[in-house]
């Protein structure tokens, strides 16, 4: 599965010639106040070539992954890093894992069913996938 932009949300679809995967901007956070080496490096996640950043927000009492129309460098340049936009980027083998800083224990996840929205989950290793392969941009 690859992540694609579907309107103003991210969805996971099977990799194919028709799918145009998003290119993620992973920007390291300079604010070390929230750093937790055991969880991973602090990063901001954005969609390259779009002014869209991933952030976490509580909706109906549940942490939810959202896209916000904001330039990732504007978020990066804030004197105090906004927690909602921060993720711990951990590695497990050759895969990447992204945990919300605002909602510890909640991870970016995709459903095994195609065309579902990229979400957050607390249940790792069950139904949803929380480990992702990142390829450097050519």
CORMO-V179716 format. One record per residue. SS is DSSP state (H for helix, E for strand, L for the rest). PHI is phi in radians with two decimals (* if undefined). D_LAST is the distance of its C-alpha to the last C-alpha in Angstrom with 2 decimals. Layout:
BEGIN
ss=SS phi=PHI d_last=D_LAST
ss=SS phi=PHI d_last=D_LAST
END
This chain:
BEGIN
ss=L phi=* d_last=19.26
ss=E phi=-2.23 d_last=16.53
ss=E phi=-1.55 d_last=17.31
ss=E phi=-2.27 d_last=17.92
ss=E phi=-1.54 d_last=19.77
ss=E phi=-2.15 d_last=23.26
ss=L phi=1.20 d_last=25.24
ss=L phi=-1.99 d_last=25.31
ss=E phi=-2.43 d_last=24.57
ss=E phi=-1.64 d_last=21.88
ss=E phi=-2.24 d_last=22.63
ss=E phi=-1.87 d_last=21.39
ss=E phi=-2.30 d_last=21.33
ss=L phi=-1.05 d_last=20.81
ss=L phi=-1.15 d_last=17.39
ss=L phi=-2.77 d_last=17.96
ss=L phi=-1.15 d_last=16.98
ss=L phi=-1.41 d_last=18.92
ss=L phi=-1.39 d_last=17.26
ss=L phi=-1.90 d_last=14.70
ss=L phi=-1.13 d_last=13.46
ss=L phi=-1.24 d_last=13.41
ss=L phi=-1.85 d_last=10.68
ss=E phi=-1.47 d_last=12.78
ss=E phi=-1.69 d_last=13.54
ss=E phi=-1.90 d_last=15.16
ss=E phi=-2.01 d_last=17.51
ss=E phi=-1.15 d_last=20.04
ss=L phi=-1.50 d_last=23.62
ss=L phi=-1.48 d_last=25.90
ss=L phi=-1.32 d_last=29.06
ss=L phi=-1.60 d_last=30.12
ss=L phi=-0.99 d_last=33.20
ss=L phi=-1.70 d_last=31.71
ss=L phi=-1.04 d_last=29.77
ss=E phi=-2.46 d_last=30.59
ss=L phi=-0.99 d_last=28.98
ss=L phi=-1.17 d_last=30.11
ss=L phi=-1.52 d_last=28.24
ss=E phi=2.29 d_last=24.93
ss=E phi=-1.47 d_last=23.22
ss=E phi=-1.34 d_last=23.98
ss=E phi=-2.42 d_last=21.08
ss=E phi=-1.78 d_last=20.82
ss=E phi=-2.08 d_last=18.61
ss=E phi=-2.33 d_last=17.64
ss=E phi=-1.69 d_last=15.93
ss=L phi=-1.10 d_last=13.39
ss=L phi=1.20 d_last=14.83
ss=L phi=-2.28 d_last=18.11
ss=L phi=-1.53 d_last=20.85
ss=E phi=-2.24 d_last=21.11
ss=E phi=-2.14 d_last=21.58
ss=E phi=-1.45 d_last=22.63
ss=E phi=-2.63 d_last=26.13
ss=E phi=-1.97 d_last=29.10
ss=E phi=-2.54 d_last=32.48
ss=E phi=-1.42 d_last=35.66
ss=E phi=-2.26 d_last=36.77
ss=L phi=0.92 d_last=40.04
ss=L phi=1.35 d_last=40.25
ss=E phi=-2.28 d_last=36.91
ss=E phi=-1.03 d_last=33.63
ss=E phi=-2.33 d_last=31.10
ss=E phi=-1.47 d_last=27.39
ss=E phi=-2.28 d_last=27.04
ss=E phi=-1.96 d_last=24.72
ss=E phi=-2.10 d_last=26.09
ss=E phi=-1.35 d_last=25.54
ss=L phi=-2.65 d_last=24.83
ss=L phi=-1.28 d_last=22.19
ss=H phi=-1.02 d_last=20.67
ss=H phi=-1.25 d_last=21.43
ss=H phi=-1.15 d_last=25.04
ss=H phi=-1.17 d_last=25.32
ss=H phi=-1.02 d_last=23.81
ss=L phi=-1.40 d_last=26.31
ss=L phi=-1.13 d_last=29.35
ss=L phi=-1.12 d_last=31.79
ss=L phi=-2.05 d_last=32.24
ss=L phi=-1.08 d_last=29.30
ss=L phi=-1.28 d_last=30.18
ss=H phi=-0.94 d_last=30.44
ss=H phi=-1.04 d_last=29.65
ss=H phi=-1.66 d_last=26.00
ss=E phi=-1.67 d_last=25.56
ss=E phi=-2.34 d_last=24.30
ss=E phi=-1.50 d_last=24.62
ss=E phi=-1.72 d_last=21.34
ss=E phi=-1.86 d_last=22.63
ss=E phi=-2.12 d_last=21.29
ss=E phi=-2.31 d_last=23.23
ss=L phi=1.12 d_last=22.18
ss=L phi=-1.74 d_last=18.49
ss=E phi=-1.91 d_last=18.68
ss=E phi=-1.90 d_last=18.73
ss=E phi=-2.24 d_last=21.87
ss=E phi=-2.16 d_last=22.60
ss=E phi=-1.87 d_last=26.27
ss=E phi=-1.14 d_last=27.83
ss=L phi=-1.35 d_last=29.55
ss=L phi=-1.15 d_last=32.10
ss=L phi=-2.22 d_last=32.97
ss=L phi=-0.95 d_last=32.90
ss=L phi=1.55 d_last=32.63
ss=L phi=-1.86 d_last=30.69
ss=E phi=-2.09 d_last=27.17
ss=E phi=-1.11 d_last=24.45
ss=E phi=-2.54 d_last=25.05
ss=E phi=-2.19 d_last=24.50
ss=L phi=-1.39 d_last=27.30
ss=L phi=-1.22 d_last=27.34
ss=L phi=-1.51 d_last=28.51
ss=L phi=-1.13 d_last=25.98
ss=L phi=1.16 d_last=25.81
ss=E phi=-1.72 d_last=27.14
ss=E phi=-1.17 d_last=26.24
ss=L phi=-1.22 d_last=24.19
ss=E phi=-2.25 d_last=27.08
ss=E phi=-2.06 d_last=28.55
ss=E phi=-2.50 d_last=30.73
ss=L phi=-1.73 d_last=33.03
ss=L phi=-1.70 d_last=33.30
ss=L phi=-1.53 d_last=30.66
ss=L phi=1.30 d_last=30.71
ss=L phi=-1.85 d_last=32.89
ss=L phi=-1.51 d_last=31.77
ss=L phi=-1.41 d_last=28.57
ss=E phi=-1.64 d_last=25.27
ss=L phi=-2.07 d_last=24.39
ss=L phi=-1.95 d_last=21.80
ss=E phi=-2.23 d_last=18.15
ss=L phi=-1.57 d_last=15.15
ss=L phi=-1.88 d_last=12.15
ss=L phi=-1.93 d_last=8.68
ss=L phi=-1.12 d_last=6.31
ss=L phi=-1.21 d_last=3.80
ss=L phi=-1.28 d_last=0.00
END
